[in-house]
C-alpha cells in the first residue's frame, strides 16, 4: 500500500527504492517536507532538503526505524 500525506510525520524515517533514507524534520502548512538524508549504516547528515509533499511521496516506499542519534 502506498504512503499518503497523512503517513508523513516529523521525526519519522522513510526508505526509497534506492539506497537513500530520509528523516523528516518538518512538514509545513503548505505541504513542503524538510528532511535529511543518509545511506546504509551512516547517520543522517546535517544538510536539509525541501520538496513538495507529492514529490516526497513519489520518492519514498515505506516507513522504517530511524537510526539511533
Rosetta silent file (secondary structure, phi, psi, omega in degrees, C-alpha in Angstrom):
SEQUENCE: XXXXXXXXXXXXXXXXXXXXXXXXXXXXXXXXXXXXXXXXXXXXXXXXXXXXXXXXXXXXXXXXXXXXX
SCORE:     score description
SCORE:     0.000 S_00000001
   1 L     0.000  132.758 -178.107    0.000    0.000    0.000 S_00000001
   2 L   -72.009  149.156  176.180    1.388    3.397   -0.974 S_00000001
   3 L   -72.637  151.074  176.383    2.117    6.037    1.638 S_00000001
   4 L  -117.411  170.572  179.243   -0.190    9.062    1.869 S_00000001
   5 H   -58.567  -32.740  179.773    0.409   12.622    3.063 S_00000001
   6 H   -69.008  -21.602  179.226   -1.154   11.667    6.411 S_00000001
   7 H   -78.675  -20.785 -174.239    1.550    8.988    6.846 S_00000001
   8 L   -87.128  115.488 -175.367    4.420   11.505    6.622 S_00000001
   9 L  -129.556  149.241  174.469    5.256   12.796   10.110 S_00000001
  10 L   -58.727  137.842  177.878    8.038   14.837   11.697 S_00000001
  11 L    85.723   -7.043  179.111   10.673   12.619   13.292 S_00000001
  12 L   -93.476  158.193 -178.701    9.801    9.553   11.182 S_00000001
  13 E  -120.402  150.914 -174.193   12.140    7.901    8.678 S_00000001
  14 E  -140.061  145.583  176.883   11.417    6.515    5.229 S_00000001
  15 E   -94.363  153.203  171.954   13.148    4.293    2.676 S_00000001
  16 E  -108.234  176.379  178.027   13.422    4.992   -1.040 S_00000001
  17 L   -72.545  -16.437  176.220   13.636    2.417   -3.814 S_00000001
  18 L   -98.240 -148.431 -177.668   17.404    3.095   -3.900 S_00000001
  19 L   -93.741   -5.861 -179.559   19.904    3.274   -1.053 S_00000001
  20 E   -74.964  146.836  174.667   18.829    6.690    0.268 S_00000001
  21 E  -127.662  146.109 -177.579   16.945    7.039    3.519 S_00000001
  22 E  -123.702  138.174  170.887   15.083   10.173    4.662 S_00000001
  23 E  -115.547  122.077 -177.805   14.310   11.532    8.120 S_00000001
  24 E   -76.645  125.361  178.810   11.537   14.137    8.146 S_00000001
  25 E   -94.321  -38.064 -178.211   12.492   17.251   10.100 S_00000001
  26 E  -160.862  153.130  170.330    9.337   19.295    9.404 S_00000001
  27 E  -130.667  117.005 -176.682    6.189   19.470    7.303 S_00000001
  28 L   -88.331  175.637 -175.027    4.855   22.996    6.908 S_00000001
  29 L   -67.330  -17.124  177.548    1.275   24.139    6.376 S_00000001
  30 L   -92.015    3.633  178.357    1.844   24.467    2.605 S_00000001
  31 L    82.822   22.915  175.960    2.839   20.804    2.324 S_00000001
  32 E   -92.476  127.400 -179.153    6.590   21.327    1.999 S_00000001
  33 E   -99.397  125.300  173.345    8.605   18.482    3.548 S_00000001
  34 E  -102.777  132.096 -176.524   12.021   19.273    5.078 S_00000001
  35 E  -150.488  161.382  172.752   14.239   16.229    5.524 S_00000001
  36 E  -114.561  155.396 -176.293   17.795   14.984    5.956 S_00000001
  37 E  -119.146  159.316  171.352   19.237   12.025    4.075 S_00000001
  38 E  -157.260  169.267  177.835   21.597    9.160    4.777 S_00000001
  39 E  -132.550  144.060  174.796   22.695    5.852    3.270 S_00000001
  40 L    57.038 -132.760 -176.945   23.321    2.469    4.836 S_00000001
  41 L   -87.716    2.642  179.504   24.560    2.466    8.432 S_00000001
  42 L   -70.040  161.865  174.352   25.519    6.161    8.359 S_00000001
  43 L   -89.100  156.366  177.126   23.703    8.736   10.464 S_00000001
  44 L   -56.633  140.496  179.137   21.572   11.453    8.822 S_00000001
  45 L   -77.918  172.213 -176.896   23.651   14.374    7.592 S_00000001
  46 L   -83.023  -16.360 -175.743   23.217   17.991    8.717 S_00000001
  47 L   -82.300  127.686  178.168   22.032   19.370    5.360 S_00000001
  48 L   -91.104  148.269  171.734   18.284   19.710    4.937 S_00000001
  49 E  -121.050  153.808  178.493   16.444   19.314    1.669 S_00000001
  50 E  -128.774  142.046  174.614   12.937   20.585    0.922 S_00000001
  51 E  -157.354  159.844  175.992   10.379   19.360   -1.556 S_00000001
  52 E   -63.889  152.204 -178.615    6.616   19.346   -2.091 S_00000001
  53 H   -54.190  -43.620 -177.715    4.699   16.525   -0.399 S_00000001
  54 H   -59.951  -43.637  179.233    3.784   14.906   -3.747 S_00000001
  55 H   -65.709  -39.270  178.018    7.442   14.689   -4.809 S_00000001
  56 H   -62.276  -46.216  179.806    8.405   13.281   -1.383 S_00000001
  57 H   -62.908  -34.816  178.091    5.675   10.637   -1.640 S_00000001
  58 H   -66.434  -25.726 -175.962    6.832    9.741   -5.158 S_00000001
  59 H   -92.830  -21.424 -175.765   10.338    9.079   -3.782 S_00000001
  60 E  -102.175  153.199 -177.595    9.616    7.018   -0.662 S_00000001
  61 E  -114.400  -31.491 -178.447    8.429    3.425   -0.459 S_00000001
  62 E  -164.107  161.284  172.951    7.862    2.676    3.247 S_00000001
  63 E   -80.284  141.854  179.108    8.390    3.869    6.819 S_00000001
  64 E  -132.252  163.351  174.192   11.491    2.479    8.524 S_00000001
  65 L   -66.662  142.308  176.879   13.001    2.753   12.023 S_00000001
  66 L   -78.378  150.649  177.573   15.185    5.831   12.459 S_00000001
  67 L   -69.785  155.658  176.915   18.860    5.322   13.292 S_00000001
  68 L   -63.340  139.980 -179.434   19.995    5.939   16.862 S_00000001
  69 L   -78.310    0.000    0.000   21.013    9.535   17.424 S_00000001
